[in-house]
Amino acid sequence: MSNIYREFLALLPKRARYVGTVIASTPTGATVQLPSGGVLHVLGEATVGQRVFVRDGAIEGPAPTLVYVEAEV
């Protein structure tokens, strides 16, 4: 018999993925500002002003620049 709770946990992502804007770049990494205002110092290459995906302290790649819309339901 399988454990339904463990099957549910297997569906969830193991690591959080963030999106943010590069505000500073160094030879070994970059400083990324999150939409919430938080700042992360991460490894990887990116140019200032570029939007990137970040996971586990490293840049995964470029992120699309989308317009933020908030709707009340």
Backbone as a ProteinNet text record, in pm:
[ID]
protein_1_A
[PRIMARY]
MSNIYREFLALLPKRARYVGTVIASTPTGATVQLPSGGVLHVLGEATVGQRVFVRDGAIEGPAPTLVYVEAEV
[TERTIARY]
84	0	89.4	57	139.5	94.7	185.8	158.5	120.5	-3.9	-53.9	20.5	55.3	126.9	264.6	335.6	466.6	453.2	348.3	324.6	298	223.3	197.6	327.3	411	538.3	629	620.7	702.9	663.3	541.8	496	551	586.8	633.9	779.5	816.4	956.3	1046.8	1165.3	1257.9	1330.5	1355.5	1430.2	1351.1	1358.8	1288	1361.3	1285.1	1341.9	1288.8	1380	1344.9	1372.6	1307.6	1335.1	1365.9	1463.9	1500.6	1579.3	1616.9	1690.6	1832.1	1929.8	2069.9	2096.1	2145.8	2174.3	2325	2406.5	2551.8	2613.4	2728.7	2796.2	2942.9	2994.6	3135.5	3194.4	3326.3	3385.4	3336.4	3295.8	3252.6	3103	3027.8	2884.2	2810.7	2694.7	2610.4	2525.3	2474	2379	2243.4	2145.5	2012.6	1911.1	1829.2	1721.5	1591.3	1523.4	1396.8	1283	1168.7	1054.4	1006.8	1028.8	987.7	1080.7	1194	1290.2	1412.3	1409.2	1524.3	1639.4	1759.8	1879.8	1953	1995	2072	2205.9	2312.4	2443.4	2461.4	2471.7	2469.8	2588.8	2616.8	2722.1	2665.1	2748.7	2706.7	2730.9	2714.2	2736.2	2605.1	2596.4	2479.6	2517.4	2445.2	2470	2372.3	2412.7	2328.5	2200	2086.6	1956.9	1889.1	1961.5	1905.6	1821.5	1709.4	1626.3	1673.5	1688.3	1742.4	1664	1673.2	1622.5	1737.5	1708.9	1810.8	1760.8	1848.2	1816.1	1945	1938	2051.6	2174.1	2153.9	2265.6	2339	2276.8	2340.1	2237.2	2284.8	2198.2	2172.1	2043.9	2007.3	2000.3	1961.3	1949	1865.1	1846	1767	1618.8	1553	1408.5	1340.4	1219.6	1149.3	1111	1106.9	1062.3	913	835	690.3	634	516	447	374.8	390.1	324.3	183	84.1	-55.2	-113.9	-183.3	-251	-399.7	-476.1	-620.7	-690.8	-793.4	-872.7	-986.4	-1006.1	-1111.4	-1226.7
-117.2	0	124.7	222.4	342	447.9	535.8	644.7	767.5	812.1	923.2	1052.1	1073.5	1195.3	1200.6	1090.7	1088.2	1109.6	1057.8	1081.1	1228.8	1294	1437.2	1516.9	1483.9	1554	1537.3	1425.5	1402.3	1495.6	1548	1640.3	1781.2	1816.9	1952.1	1969	2088.6	2111.6	2101.5	2050.1	2030	2158.8	2244.8	2367.6	2486.6	2596	2717.6	2783.2	2838.9	2912	3054.7	3150.1	3290.5	3360.2	3472.5	3558.1	3696.5	3762.6	3895	3970	4092.8	4180.3	4198.4	4184.6	4201.1	4349.2	4382.4	4521.8	4548.3	4442	4456.8	4327.7	4340.4	4224.4	4225.9	4108.8	4092.8	3983.2	3964.2	3857.3	3716.7	3695.3	3560.8	3545	3654	3642	3771.1	3779.3	3897.3	3918.4	4039.9	4073	4089.6	4013.6	4010.5	4064.8	4158.5	4211.9	4143.2	4087.5	4018.7	4119.9	4086.7	4178.4	4218.2	4133.8	4164.1	4263.9	4294.9	4388	4320.4	4189.6	4115.8	4116.5	4093	4092.7	3960.4	3899	3774.4	3795.9	3737.9	3736.9	3596.3	3584.5	3453.4	3436.2	3311.5	3279	3279.9	3313.6	3311.3	3444.4	3444.5	3564.1	3625.3	3757.3	3831.6	3978.7	4052.6	4195.3	4272.5	4390.3	4474.9	4509.2	4495.3	4522.3	4399.7	4290.7	4167.8	4096.5	4035.7	3954.4	3810.6	3744.4	3609	3519.5	3388.1	3287.6	3246	3230.8	3192.9	3072.7	2973.3	2856.1	2808	2779.1	2727.8	2817.9	2950.2	3042.8	3058.9	3017.1	3029.7	3074.5	3146.6	3191.8	3074.3	3044.4	2935.9	2982.5	3108.2	3160	3284.9	3340.2	3463	3437.8	3537.2	3531.2	3635.1	3609.1	3706.2	3830.4	3942.8	4067.3	4080.4	4057.8	4061	4173.4	4215.7	4320.3	4253.6	4310.2	4257.1	4312.9	4222.5	4261.7	4197.2	4278	4224.7	4244.9	4137.2	4144.9	4096.5	4166.4	4126.6	4038.5	3927.5	3833.6	3840.8
0	0	0	-82.8	-91.7	9.1	40.6	133.1	51.1	60.4	-20.5	11.6	138.8	177.2	110.8	105.5	39.5	-110.7	-169.7	-312.2	-338.8	-248.7	-261.2	-249.5	-150.9	-133.8	-255.2	-322.1	-441.1	-555.7	-553.6	-657	-639.2	-516.9	-487.6	-531.4	-575.6	-612.8	-490.4	-509.4	-399	-361.1	-458.4	-433.1	-486.2	-413.5	-455.4	-571.9	-665.4	-778.2	-772.2	-778.2	-767.8	-900.9	-920.6	-1035.6	-981.1	-1041.5	-994.5	-1099.9	-1066.3	-1156	-1103	-1190.1	-1152.2	-1128.6	-1008.4	-975.9	-967.7	-962.4	-962.2	-1013.7	-1077.9	-1133.2	-1091.7	-1055.5	-1019.7	-1107.2	-1105.6	-1187.5	-1151.9	-1027.5	-986.3	-969.6	-970.1	-946.4	-969.7	-908.3	-926.5	-801.9	-789.5	-684.3	-750.3	-702.9	-763.3	-664.2	-710.1	-626.3	-664.7	-565.2	-586.2	-589.3	-649.6	-652	-512.5	-413	-276	-208.1	-272.7	-215.7	-157.7	-143.5	-91.7	-190.7	-139.4	-222.6	-203.6	-314.3	-310.8	-378.3	-321.4	-384.4	-439.7	-572.8	-637	-730.6	-764.3	-859.6	-1000.3	-1097.9	-1237	-1305.3	-1435.9	-1515.7	-1560.1	-1547.8	-1595	-1603.5	-1683.9	-1696.6	-1608.5	-1568.4	-1483.3	-1559	-1491.2	-1551.2	-1609	-1622.2	-1678.8	-1573.3	-1615.9	-1526.9	-1538.5	-1424	-1422.4	-1327.4	-1352.5	-1260.5	-1170.1	-1038.9	-940.8	-862.5	-846.4	-763.5	-696.9	-569.3	-491.5	-499.8	-499.9	-497.7	-628.4	-739.7	-871.2	-974.3	-1074.1	-1182.6	-1275.8	-1300.4	-1392	-1536.4	-1556.5	-1691.9	-1695.4	-1814.4	-1826.8	-1802.5	-1748.3	-1723.7	-1812.2	-1854.7	-1938.1	-1857.6	-1924.7	-1861.7	-1887.2	-1783.7	-1794.7	-1709.6	-1743.6	-1668.5	-1551.5	-1430.8	-1312.5	-1305.7	-1291.8	-1282.4	-1159.6	-1078.1	-960.4	-978.6	-964.7	-982.8	-858	-818.1	-703.3	-750.4	-681.5	-721.7	-625.8
[MASK]
+++++++++++++++++++++++++++++++++++++++++++++++++++++++++++++++++++++++++

